[in-house]
Amino acid sequence: MSIYLNKDSKIIVQGMTGGMGSKHTTLMVEAGSNIVGGVNARKAGTSVELAGKELPVFGSVEEAMKETGADVSVVFVPPAFTKDACIEAIDAGIGLLVVITEGVPVQDSAEVFAYLDGKSTRMIGPNCPGIITPGESLAGITPHTIAGSGPVGLVSKSGTLTYQMMYELKDFGFSTAIGIGGDPVIGTTHIDALEAFENDPETKAIVMIGEIGGDAEERAAAYIKDNVTKPVVGYVAGFTAPEGKTMGHAGAIVSGSSGTAQAKKEALEAVGVKVGKTPSETAALMREILQSL
């Protein structure tokens, strides 16, 4: 089992013919993903060969879905065009929209987020590594060789920490690893992923990686208390960050005591989540839990 993405998912890539799009489409094909085509209005009717696979290019998401049965789209378009690409995919009724693009204006993300209301599309991102169900499918940029399949569900704000955690626990493996992105406005949240992992029979334990800024981790802690029965281990990036300074991700702004790594750690520990001080310590805490299951 997995959440949101499996071997039957049919994936199109918006921006497949661009530099980043073609590079990562190749890697997704190599990961075993069922890539069925790309979207670029200017190159509609052509095709490109990537990783030995001939992939058609369509003029729109709607056309691509009609011709291929695609139910997932991965977006690799420049920040200025990301909002339009997302709205096009949502209007076409794509099931899962994975937005990799970094640097999307917050107002654009907010408009897309509002536009999603009442629609059938689930969005992951923007500014994220996407989602991987190891051994089955990759929609995004996570290196597929880090870890195989197993009982751990992973949800993370940080791309690189997603990769590190997968590597640290590669001997156990993952049901699905999802990078939700660190921007202030994102589609899928920690809580969405926690709910899906709780309902997935193959996921036995969950790693949740947050970071300073905002209150997403505190809200996730409240959700875990009331709704999650599986063991959860957490990590919050930014214990050494100076107060009041904007760090790395646009969402990582600390104001007063709210949004600090310490405040998030305390909120999680109060509901029974074990929180590591480092990624490696977090992996060790999960290892203990898995060995006792």
C-alpha positions in Angstrom: 0.0 0.0 0.0 1.0 3.6 -0.3 -0.6 7.1 -0.1 -1.5 9.2 -3.1 0.8 7.5 -5.6 1.4 3.9 -6.8 2.5 1.7 -9.7 -0.8 2.3 -11.5 -0.4 6.1 -11.4 -0.2 7.6 -14.9 2.0 10.7 -14.9 2.3 13.7 -17.2 4.9 16.4 -16.9 4.1 20.0 -17.4 7.4 21.5 -18.7 8.8 18.1 -19.8 10.7 19.6 -22.7 12.6 22.2 -20.6 16.0 21.6 -19.1 14.9 20.6 -15.6 11.8 18.9 -16.9 13.6 16.6 -19.3 16.3 15.7 -16.8 13.9 14.7 -14.0 11.4 13.0 -16.4 14.3 10.8 -17.4 15.0 10.0 -13.7 11.3 9.4 -13.0 11.2 6.9 -15.9 14.3 5.2 -14.5 12.6 5.0 -11.1 9.8 2.9 -12.7 7.2 5.7 -12.9 4.6 5.3 -15.6 5.3 8.6 -17.5 2.7 8.9 -20.3 3.6 12.3 -21.8 4.3 15.9 -21.4 2.6 19.3 -21.8 4.0 22.2 -23.8 1.5 24.2 -25.9 4.3 25.4 -28.2 5.5 21.8 -29.0 2.2 20.0 -29.2 2.2 17.1 -31.5 5.9 16.4 -31.2 7.5 13.7 -29.0 10.8 13.4 -27.1 12.8 10.3 -26.3 13.9 10.1 -22.6 15.4 7.1 -20.9 14.7 5.0 -24.1 11.0 5.9 -23.9 9.2 7.9 -26.7 6.9 10.4 -24.9 4.3 12.5 -26.7 3.9 16.2 -26.0 0.4 17.5 -25.7 -0.9 21.1 -26.1 -2.9 21.0 -22.8 -3.4 19.0 -19.6 -6.9 18.3 -20.7 -5.8 16.8 -24.0 -3.0 14.8 -22.3 -5.5 13.3 -19.8 -8.0 12.5 -22.6 -5.3 10.8 -24.7 -3.4 8.9 -22.0 -5.7 8.6 -18.9 -3.2 10.5 -16.8 -4.2 11.1 -13.2 -1.0 12.8 -11.9 0.8 15.9 -13.2 4.3 17.0 -12.1 5.0 20.7 -12.7 8.4 21.9 -13.9 7.7 25.4 -15.2 9.3 28.8 -14.3 7.8 30.5 -11.2 6.1 33.2 -13.3 4.0 30.6 -15.2 3.4 28.2 -12.3 0.0 29.6 -11.3 -1.4 29.3 -14.8 0.0 25.7 -15.1 -1.6 24.7 -11.8 -5.0 26.3 -12.7 -5.0 24.5 -16.1 -4.3 21.2 -14.4 -7.0 21.8 -11.7 -9.5 22.8 -14.4 -8.8 19.6 -16.3 -9.5 17.6 -13.1 -6.1 16.0 -12.5 -6.2 13.9 -9.4 -2.7 14.7 -8.0 -0.8 17.9 -8.9 2.9 17.9 -7.8 4.5 21.3 -8.0 8.3 21.2 -7.8 9.0 24.8 -8.8 10.8 27.0 -6.3 10.3 30.7 -6.0 6.6 30.9 -6.8 5.2 34.2 -5.6 3.3 33.7 -2.3 0.2 35.5 -3.8 0.2 33.1 -6.7 0.3 30.1 -4.3 -2.5 31.6 -2.2 -4.6 32.1 -5.3 -4.1 28.5 -6.4 -4.8 27.3 -2.9 -8.1 29.2 -2.9 -8.9 27.9 -6.4 -8.5 24.3 -5.1 -11.4 24.7 -2.8 -14.2 22.3 -3.8 -12.1 20.8 -6.6 -11.1 17.2 -7.0 -7.3 17.9 -7.2 -4.8 17.3 -4.4 -1.8 19.5 -4.7 1.6 18.8 -3.2 4.0 21.8 -3.1 5.1 24.2 -4.4 8.9 24.3 -3.7 9.0 20.6 -2.8 10.8 17.3 -3.9 7.4 15.7 -4.6 6.4 12.2 -3.6 7.9 8.7 -3.9 6.5 5.3 -3.3 9.7 3.3 -3.5 9.8 0.5 -6.0 6.6 1.7 -7.6 6.5 5.3 -8.6 8.2 8.7 -8.3 6.5 12.0 -9.0 9.2 14.6 -8.3 12.9 14.8 -7.8 13.6 12.5 -4.9 16.6 10.2 -5.8 14.8 6.8 -6.2 17.9 4.8 -5.2 18.1 5.9 -1.6 15.7 3.5 0.0 13.3 0.6 -0.9 9.8 -0.1 0.2 9.0 -0.8 3.9 6.8 0.2 6.8 7.8 3.8 7.4 5.7 6.8 6.3 7.6 10.1 5.9 6.2 13.6 5.6 8.7 16.5 5.5 8.9 20.2 4.9 12.5 19.9 3.7 13.7 18.2 0.6 17.2 17.4 1.7 16.0 16.2 5.1 13.6 13.9 3.2 16.6 12.4 1.4 18.7 12.1 4.6 15.9 10.4 6.6 15.3 7.9 3.7 19.0 7.1 3.7 19.3 6.7 7.4 16.4 4.3 7.5 17.0 2.5 4.2 17.4 -0.9 5.9 13.7 -0.6 6.9 12.3 1.2 3.9 9.3 3.4 3.2 5.6 3.0 2.2 5.6 6.6 0.8 7.8 9.6 1.4 6.2 13.0 0.7 8.0 16.3 0.7 5.3 19.0 1.2 7.5 22.0 0.8 8.6 24.8 3.1 6.7 27.8 1.6 4.2 29.7 3.7 1.3 28.5 1.5 1.3 24.9 0.4 -1.3 22.4 -0.8 -0.9 19.2 1.2 -0.1 19.6 4.9 1.5 17.5 7.6 -2.0 16.8 8.8 -3.2 15.6 5.4 -0.3 13.2 5.2 -0.7 12.0 8.8 -4.3 11.2 8.1 -3.4 9.2 5.0 -0.6 7.3 6.7 -2.9 6.5 9.7 -5.4 5.0 7.2 -2.8 3.0 5.2 -2.5 -0.5 6.6 1.1 -1.0 5.3 2.4 2.1 7.2 3.4 1.0 10.7 5.1 4.1 11.9 5.5 7.8 10.8 8.4 10.2 10.7 7.3 13.9 10.6 10.0 16.5 9.7 9.1 20.2 10.3 11.1 23.4 10.6 11.0 26.7 12.3 8.3 29.3 11.3 4.6 29.2 11.3 2.5 26.9 13.4 2.0 23.8 11.2 3.8 21.5 13.6 1.8 22.7 16.6 -1.4 22.0 14.6 -0.1 18.6 13.6 0.6 17.8 17.3 -3.0 18.6 18.1 -4.1 16.4 15.3 -1.9 13.5 16.3 -3.2 13.7 19.9 -6.8 13.2 18.7 -6.5 11.1 15.6 -3.2 9.1 15.2 -2.7 5.7 16.8 0.5 4.8 15.1 3.9 5.8 16.6 5.2 9.1 15.3 8.8 10.4 15.5 9.6 14.0 14.8 12.4 16.4 13.9 12.3 20.2 13.7 15.0 21.9 11.7 16.4 25.1 13.0 17.3 24.6 16.7 20.3 26.9 16.2 18.5 29.6 14.1 18.7 33.1 15.6 15.4 34.5 16.7 13.6 37.0 14.3 15.7 36.1 11.3 14.3 34.7 8.0 16.0 31.5 7.3 16.3 29.5 4.0 12.7 28.7 3.3 10.2 31.5 2.9 8.0 30.0 5.6 10.8 29.8 8.2 10.2 33.1 10.0 10.2 33.0 13.8 8.3 35.6 15.7 8.7 35.7 19.5 8.5 32.2 21.1 6.0 30.9 18.5 7.5 29.1 15.5 10.8 28.2 17.3 12.2 24.7 17.1 12.0 24.4 20.9 8.3 25.4 21.0 7.5 22.9 18.2 9.5 20.2 19.9 7.6 20.8 23.2 4.2 20.7 21.5 5.0 17.4 19.8 6.5 15.8 22.9 3.4 16.8 24.9 1.3 14.5 22.7 3.7 11.6 22.9 5.8 12.2 19.8 9.5 11.5 20.3 11.6 14.3 18.8 15.2 14.1 17.9 17.7 17.0 18.2 19.4 15.9 15.0 18.2 14.0 11.9 20.4 11.0 12.9 19.0 11.0 16.5 15.5 11.1 15.0 16.3 8.1 12.8 17.6 6.2 15.8 14.4 6.9 17.7 12.4 5.5 14.8 14.8 2.5 14.6 14.0 1.6 18.2 10.3 1.8 17.6 10.5 -0.4 14.4 12.6 -3.0 16.2 10.0 -3.3 18.9 7.0 -3.6 16.6 
